[in-house]
Amino acid sequence: MIRLAVAQAAELKPHGVAAVAITPGFLRSEAMLEHFGVTETNWRDGAAQDPNFAHSETPAYLGRAVVALAADPRIMAKTGRALATWGLYQEYGFTDADGTQPDFAVRWAKNLEGQYGPLGDPL
């Protein structure tokens, strides 16, 4: 997907159209709710099985990142890049549906990097 955004950006930039790839952190999707046997109402109960789930984000968070990018008059500076919700919320200030600002990169660095290695830098 990242390579597709890079290729599209090269083709569309002369027309003033930006193309980016965006990734969420630990996404609290319907599939993940089902995996943990919880609903949107009691989703925090899933953290009993995996404490990292307490730091997950809804699809709305990703959607708000897209809205922020679409409204940014300087979006062309980001064309061709891979972006993540955890960097975008810092720049644009949006929140998740519950008012939180999940930051997967911070969670990874504090709790998962020792086991899995560094998360890696965005492009």
BAZAMI-914675 format. One line per 2 residues: their letters; for each residue x, y, z of N, C-alpha, C. Coordinates in steps of 0.05 Angstrom, whole numbers. Example, Ala and Ser with C-alpha at 12.3 -4.5 7.8 and 13.67 -1.06 7.14 Angstrom:
! BAZAMI-914675
AS = 264 -114 156 246 -90 156 264 -66 156 | 257 -45 142 273 -21 143 258 1 157
END
This chain:
! BAZAMI-914675
MI = 16 -24 0 0 0 0 17 25 0 | 39 24 15 57 47 16 68 53 -12
RL = 77 32 -26 88 36 -52 67 47 -72 | 42 38 -68 21 49 -85 17 79 -80
AV = 18 87 -55 16 116 -49 39 131 -61 | 63 120 -60 86 134 -71 83 137 -101
AQ = 74 115 -114 70 116 -144 48 135 -151 | 26 134 -137 4 153 -142 12 182 -138
AA = 27 186 -117 37 214 -111 53 225 -134 | 71 208 -146 87 217 -168 70 224 -192
EL = 49 209 -197 32 214 -220 14 238 -215 | 4 241 -190 -16 262 -185 -6 289 -176
KP = 19 289 -167 30 315 -157 29 337 -177 | 35 332 -203 33 354 -222 5 366 -225
HG = -15 351 -216 -43 360 -218 -52 372 -191 | -34 374 -172 -42 385 -146 -58 367 -128
VA = -55 340 -133 -69 320 -118 -49 304 -101 | -55 302 -75 -37 288 -57 -47 259 -55
AV = -28 241 -50 -33 213 -44 -15 204 -21 | -27 193 0 -13 184 23 -23 157 31
AI = -7 143 47 -16 118 60 -18 124 89 | -40 115 102 -45 120 130 -49 94 145
TP = -36 91 167 -40 67 183 -50 74 211 | -67 58 222 -76 62 250 -56 47 268
GF = -60 52 294 -45 36 314 -60 10 318 | -64 2 343 -79 -23 350 -108 -16 345
LR = -119 -25 322 -145 -18 314 -166 -34 328 | -185 -21 340 -208 -34 354 -230 -38 334
SE = -225 -55 315 -244 -61 293 -265 -81 303 | -285 -86 286 -305 -106 293 -292 -134 297
AM = -272 -140 280 -258 -165 282 -243 -168 309 | -231 -146 318 -217 -147 344 -236 -149 367
LE = -258 -134 365 -279 -137 386 -288 -166 388 | -293 -178 365 -302 -206 365 -280 -224 376
HF = -255 -219 368 -233 -235 378 -231 -236 408 | -235 -212 420 -234 -210 449 -261 -216 463
GV = -281 -222 447 -307 -228 459 -321 -205 473 | -317 -181 463 -328 -157 475 -344 -141 454
TE = -357 -120 463 -372 -103 445 -360 -74 448 | -372 -56 432 -363 -28 435 -369 -17 462
TN = -389 -28 475 -397 -18 502 -377 -27 524 | -369 -52 523 -351 -63 544 -324 -70 533
WR = -314 -56 513 -289 -63 500 -265 -64 519 | -266 -48 540 -243 -47 558 -239 -74 572
DG = -259 -90 573 -256 -117 585 -236 -134 570 | -232 -128 544 -213 -142 528 -184 -139 538
AA = -179 -118 553 -152 -113 564 -144 -134 584 | -163 -149 595 -157 -170 614 -141 -192 599
QD = -147 -195 573 -133 -215 557 -107 -204 545 | -107 -179 538 -84 -166 527 -84 -137 536
PN = -66 -129 555 -65 -102 565 -62 -81 544 | -50 -88 521 -47 -69 499 -73 -60 487
FA = -94 -77 490 -120 -70 478 -132 -46 492 | -124 -40 516 -133 -16 530 -124 9 516
HS = -104 7 499 -93 30 485 -100 29 455 | -121 14 448 -129 12 420 -145 37 412
ET = -150 38 386 -164 61 375 -186 52 357 | -207 68 355 -230 61 338 -225 69 309
PA = -240 58 291 -238 67 263 -244 97 260 | -259 108 279 -265 137 278 -239 153 280
YL = -221 144 296 -195 158 300 -180 160 273 | -180 138 259 -167 138 232 -183 156 213
GR = -209 156 215 -225 173 198 -220 203 204 | -216 209 230 -211 237 237 -183 246 227
AV = -165 227 225 -139 233 214 -142 240 184 | -158 225 170 -163 230 142 -176 257 138
VA = -196 264 155 -209 290 153 -189 312 158 | -172 309 178 -152 330 183 -133 334 160
LA = -125 312 147 -108 314 124 -122 327 101 | -147 320 96 -162 331 74 -167 361 77
AD = -167 370 102 -172 399 107 -146 415 109 | -123 401 107 -98 415 109 -89 428 83
PR = -87 454 82 -80 467 57 -51 461 49 | -35 450 68 -7 443 62 -3 413 57
IM = -25 399 49 -24 370 46 -3 361 25 | 3 378 6 22 369 -15 50 364 -3
AK = 56 376 20 82 371 33 83 342 43 | 60 329 45 60 301 56 56 280 33
TG = 52 289 9 45 270 -12 68 250 -16 | 60 225 -20 79 203 -24 90 191 2
RA = 80 200 25 90 190 50 71 170 63 | 82 154 81 67 136 98 64 151 125
LA = 39 154 133 33 168 158 18 150 177 | 18 157 203 5 141 223 -11 159 241
TW = -33 148 252 -50 163 269 -35 175 293 | -15 160 303 -1 170 327 17 194 322
GL = 24 199 297 38 224 291 18 246 283 | -3 238 269 -22 258 259 -38 271 282
YQ = -46 256 303 -61 269 324 -44 290 338 | -18 287 339 -1 307 351 -1 333 335
EY = -1 330 309 -1 353 291 -28 367 290 | -49 351 288 -75 363 283 -93 365 308
GF = -87 350 329 -102 352 354 -128 337 356 | -135 320 337 -160 306 338 -160 284 360
TD = -183 276 367 -186 255 388 -202 231 377 | -201 210 392 -217 186 385 -246 191 394
AD = -263 173 388 -292 176 395 -297 180 425 | -279 170 441 -282 172 471 -266 196 482
GT = -254 212 465 -239 235 474 -210 230 480 | -201 205 477 -173 198 482 -156 203 457
QP = -130 202 460 -112 205 438 -92 181 439 | -101 157 431 -83 134 432 -58 139 415
DF = -35 130 426 -9 134 413 5 107 413 | 1 93 391 12 66 389 43 66 391
AV = 56 86 380 85 87 380 96 89 409 | 83 105 425 91 107 453 87 80 468
RW = 63 68 463 57 43 476 77 22 467 | 84 21 442 103 2 431 130 6 445
AK = 140 31 445 166 36 457 168 28 486 | 147 33 501 147 28 530 142 -2 537
NL = 126 -16 520 118 -42 529 123 -65 510 | 130 -59 485 133 -81 465 160 -82 451
EG = 174 -60 452 199 -58 437 219 -79 447 | 221 -83 473 240 -102 484 235 -130 473
QY = 210 -137 468 203 -164 458 204 -166 428 | 195 -145 414 192 -146 385 211 -129 369
GP = 226 -112 383 244 -94 368 231 -67 363 | 245 -48 351 234 -22 347 212 -22 326
LG = 194 -3 329 171 -1 311 180 7 283 | 199 25 281 209 35 255 199 63 251
DP = 213 77 234 206 105 228 187 106 205 | 168 125 206 150 128 183 166 140 160
L = 156 137 136 169 147 112 165 177 109
END
